[in-house]
Amino acid sequence: MRSSTEPEAPYQNRTRKGNSRSVKLVLLIWILLIAAGITAAYLYSNHLKQDMLQQLQTDSRKQMDELKIHYEAKFEELSGEVKELESKVQSFNELLTFTKDNATNKTDNSNKLYTQLNEVKKQLNTLQQKMDLLK
């Protein structure tokens, strides 16, 4: 006689083999899904990084262009002021020369003009320094 456990033994082996294969299959699928998720996350983060870099480059170029326009306008403004001051210095120089030629020892006009000329020269030097900084 056979015991009641003998027929069940081959059935249990088949079930364990079947369960073992299905467990391996499920684990393989999970590993593939995890790998696909990691790969997708990596590719998406690279895509976002590239977009961010392009946006930063565009913003930087825009800001640099605006800065360049601003400095060019300032430079033109200062150039105009320098030209104006140069003409004033020239006219003061001519006036000073004329005054020195016509002045006597009693008049103090040449000293006043000379003082004004020095002030204009100081302003001209200040503007020249500002222009040098803008360059």
C-alpha positions as CSV (number, residue, x, y, z in Angstrom):
1,M,0.0,0.0,0.0
2,R,0.9,3.4,-0.7
3,S,0.7,6.1,1.8
4,S,-1.4,9.2,1.1
5,T,1.7,11.3,0.9
6,E,3.3,9.6,-2.0
7,P,1.0,10.8,-4.8
8,E,1.2,14.3,-3.6
9,A,5.0,14.4,-3.7
10,P,5.3,14.6,-7.5
11,Y,2.5,17.2,-7.6
12,Q,4.3,19.3,-5.0
13,N,7.6,19.2,-7.0
14,R,5.8,20.4,-10.1
15,T,4.2,23.2,-8.2
16,R,7.5,24.3,-6.7
17,K,9.1,24.3,-10.1
18,G,6.2,26.3,-11.5
19,N,6.3,28.7,-8.6
20,S,10.0,29.0,-8.9
21,R,9.8,29.9,-12.5
22,S,7.0,32.4,-12.0
23,V,8.9,34.0,-9.1
24,K,12.0,34.3,-11.3
25,L,9.9,35.8,-14.1
26,V,8.3,38.3,-11.7
27,L,11.7,39.3,-10.3
28,L,13.1,39.7,-13.8
29,I,10.1,41.9,-14.8
30,W,10.6,44.0,-11.7
31,I,14.3,44.4,-12.3
32,L,13.6,45.4,-15.9
33,L,10.9,47.9,-14.8
34,I,13.3,49.4,-12.2
35,A,16.1,49.7,-14.8
36,A,13.7,51.3,-17.3
37,G,12.5,53.8,-14.6
38,I,16.1,54.7,-13.7
39,T,17.0,55.1,-17.4
40,A,14.0,57.3,-18.0
41,A,14.7,59.4,-15.0
42,Y,18.3,59.9,-16.1
43,L,17.3,60.8,-19.6
44,Y,14.6,63.2,-18.4
45,S,17.0,64.9,-16.0
46,N,19.6,65.4,-18.8
47,H,16.8,66.8,-21.0
48,L,15.8,69.3,-18.3
49,K,19.5,70.2,-17.7
50,Q,19.9,71.0,-21.4
51,D,16.8,73.1,-21.5
52,M,17.9,75.0,-18.4
53,L,21.4,75.7,-19.9
54,Q,19.8,76.9,-23.1
55,Q,17.5,79.2,-21.2
56,L,20.4,80.6,-19.1
57,Q,22.5,81.2,-22.2
58,T,19.6,83.1,-23.9
59,D,19.0,85.2,-20.7
60,S,22.7,85.9,-20.4
61,R,22.9,87.0,-24.1
62,K,19.9,89.2,-23.6
63,Q,21.3,90.9,-20.5
64,M,24.7,91.4,-22.1
65,D,23.1,93.0,-25.1
66,E,21.0,95.3,-22.8
67,L,24.2,96.2,-20.9
68,K,26.1,96.9,-24.0
69,I,23.4,99.2,-25.3
70,H,23.3,101.0,-21.9
71,Y,27.1,101.5,-21.8
72,E,27.2,102.7,-25.4
73,A,24.5,105.3,-24.6
74,K,26.5,106.4,-21.6
75,F,29.7,106.5,-23.6
76,E,28.0,108.7,-26.3
77,E,26.6,111.0,-23.6
78,L,30.0,111.4,-21.9
79,S,31.7,111.9,-25.3
80,G,29.3,114.8,-26.0
81,E,30.0,116.3,-22.6
82,V,33.8,116.0,-23.1
83,K,33.5,117.7,-26.5
84,E,31.4,120.4,-24.9
85,L,34.0,120.9,-22.1
86,E,36.8,120.9,-24.6
87,S,35.2,123.7,-26.5
88,K,34.7,125.6,-23.2
89,V,38.3,125.1,-22.3
90,Q,39.4,126.3,-25.6
91,S,37.3,129.5,-25.3
92,F,38.5,130.1,-21.8
93,N,42.0,129.6,-23.0
94,E,41.5,132.2,-25.7
95,L,39.9,134.6,-23.2
96,L,42.7,134.1,-20.7
97,T,45.3,134.8,-23.3
98,F,43.4,137.9,-24.5
99,T,43.0,139.0,-20.8
100,K,46.7,138.4,-20.0
101,D,47.7,140.5,-23.1
102,N,45.4,143.4,-22.1
103,A,45.7,143.1,-18.3
104,T,47.6,145.5,-16.1
105,N,49.1,144.9,-12.7
106,K,46.0,146.4,-11.1
107,T,43.4,144.0,-12.5
108,D,42.7,140.6,-11.1
109,N,40.6,139.3,-14.0
110,S,43.2,136.9,-15.2
111,N,43.3,135.1,-11.9
112,K,39.6,134.6,-12.0
113,L,39.7,133.3,-15.5
114,Y,42.6,131.0,-14.6
115,T,40.7,129.6,-11.7
116,Q,37.7,129.0,-13.9
117,L,39.9,127.3,-16.4
118,N,41.3,125.0,-13.8
119,E,37.8,124.0,-12.7
120,V,36.8,123.2,-16.2
121,K,40.0,121.2,-16.7
122,K,39.2,119.2,-13.5
123,Q,35.7,118.4,-14.9
124,L,37.2,117.4,-18.2
125,N,39.7,115.0,-16.4
126,T,36.8,113.6,-14.4
127,L,34.8,112.9,-17.5
128,Q,37.8,111.4,-19.2
129,Q,38.3,109.0,-16.3
130,K,34.6,108.0,-16.6
131,M,35.0,107.4,-20.3
132,D,38.1,105.3,-19.6
133,L,36.1,103.2,-17.1
134,L,33.3,102.6,-19.7
135,K,35.8,101.4,-22.3
